[in-house]
């Protein structure tokens, strides 16, 4: 019976640590909705540069954006958790889809471009 006790303690400790990490991850960075792409998350730290309502386009300066590495993993996870699915990727542009709506994201050094499109 005593052999099972350390396993339970380890299990509880690992569960607690995972919960703490999830909370830190969630509250560490907040997101707001894109202007022309309803429901698509934009990092709160991204500063808007340019907006075009005709083209449903928004551009932001955001330091974690990169051409070589693409979008950061934590941002990809938030996009996925928001219900958007990756449907295509071509070099620096990634296309996400949700409920018939598509959004193209361009990630370059310190730059994030968001193009909303309707299907």
C-alpha positions as CSV (number, residue, x, y, z in Angstrom):
1,X,0.0,0.0,0.0
2,X,2.9,2.4,0.7
3,X,4.3,2.0,-2.8
4,X,1.2,3.6,-4.2
5,X,1.4,6.7,-2.0
6,X,4.5,8.2,-3.7
7,X,2.8,7.7,-7.1
8,X,-0.2,9.6,-5.9
9,X,1.9,12.5,-4.6
10,X,3.9,12.7,-7.8
11,X,0.7,12.6,-9.8
12,X,-0.8,15.4,-7.8
13,X,2.4,17.4,-8.0
14,X,2.6,17.0,-11.8
15,X,-1.1,17.9,-12.2
16,X,-0.6,21.0,-10.0
17,X,2.5,22.1,-12.0
18,X,0.7,21.6,-15.3
19,X,-2.2,23.7,-14.0
20,X,0.1,26.5,-12.9
21,X,1.9,26.5,-16.2
22,X,-1.4,26.7,-18.0
23,X,-2.6,29.6,-15.9
24,X,0.7,31.5,-16.5
25,X,0.5,30.7,-20.2
26,X,-3.1,32.0,-20.4
27,X,-2.7,35.1,-18.3
28,X,0.8,35.8,-19.5
29,X,-0.4,37.3,-22.7
30,X,-3.8,38.5,-23.6
31,X,-5.4,38.7,-27.0
32,X,-8.1,40.8,-28.6
33,X,-10.3,40.2,-31.7
34,X,-9.1,41.4,-35.1
35,X,-10.9,44.3,-36.6
36,X,-12.0,42.7,-39.9
37,X,-11.7,39.0,-39.1
38,X,-14.3,38.3,-36.5
39,X,-13.1,36.0,-33.8
40,X,-9.5,35.9,-34.9
41,X,-7.1,36.5,-32.0
42,X,-4.5,39.3,-32.2
43,X,-1.9,39.6,-29.4
44,X,-2.6,42.6,-27.1
45,X,1.1,43.6,-27.4
46,X,0.8,44.0,-31.2
47,X,0.7,47.7,-32.2
48,X,-1.6,48.6,-35.1
49,X,0.2,50.2,-38.0
50,X,-2.3,50.3,-40.9
51,X,-5.9,49.4,-41.5
52,X,-7.8,49.1,-44.8
53,X,-11.5,48.4,-44.5
54,X,-11.8,48.0,-48.3
55,X,-9.3,45.1,-48.3
56,X,-10.2,43.8,-44.8
57,X,-6.5,44.2,-44.0
58,X,-4.7,45.1,-40.8
59,X,-1.0,45.3,-40.2
60,X,0.8,45.3,-36.8
61,X,4.2,45.7,-35.4
62,X,4.9,42.8,-33.1
63,X,8.4,41.7,-31.9
64,X,7.8,37.9,-31.6
65,X,6.8,37.7,-35.3
66,X,9.5,36.3,-37.5
67,X,10.0,35.4,-41.2
68,X,12.4,32.5,-40.4
69,X,10.5,30.9,-37.5
70,X,6.9,32.0,-38.4
71,X,4.4,32.6,-35.7
72,X,5.4,31.7,-32.1
73,X,4.1,28.4,-30.8
74,X,2.0,30.0,-28.0
75,X,0.2,32.2,-30.6
76,X,-0.5,29.2,-32.9
77,X,-1.9,27.4,-29.9
78,X,-4.2,30.3,-29.0
79,X,-5.4,30.5,-32.7
80,X,-6.2,26.8,-32.6
81,X,-7.9,27.1,-29.2
82,X,-10.1,29.9,-30.7
83,X,-11.4,27.4,-33.3
84,X,-9.3,28.3,-36.3
85,X,-7.7,25.5,-38.3
86,X,-4.6,25.9,-40.4
87,X,-5.5,25.1,-44.0
88,X,-2.5,26.3,-46.0
89,X,1.0,27.7,-45.6
90,X,3.2,29.3,-48.2
91,X,6.5,30.7,-47.1
92,X,5.6,33.6,-44.7
93,X,1.8,33.4,-45.2
94,X,-0.4,31.0,-43.2
95,X,-4.2,30.6,-44.0
96,X,-6.6,29.7,-41.2
97,X,-10.3,28.8,-41.5
98,X,-13.3,28.8,-39.2
99,X,-16.9,28.3,-40.2
100,X,-16.4,29.2,-43.8
101,X,-14.3,32.3,-43.1
102,X,-10.6,32.4,-44.0
103,X,-7.8,34.6,-42.6
104,X,-4.4,35.0,-44.1
105,X,-1.6,35.8,-41.7
106,X,1.8,37.1,-42.9
107,X,4.6,36.9,-40.4
108,X,7.8,38.8,-41.0
109,X,10.4,40.3,-38.7
110,X,8.5,42.5,-36.2
111,X,5.5,42.5,-38.6
112,X,2.1,40.8,-38.6
113,X,-0.3,41.2,-41.5
114,X,-3.9,40.0,-41.2
115,X,-6.1,39.7,-44.3
116,X,-9.7,38.6,-43.7
117,X,-11.6,37.0,-46.5
118,X,-15.1,35.5,-46.9
119,X,-15.7,32.2,-48.6
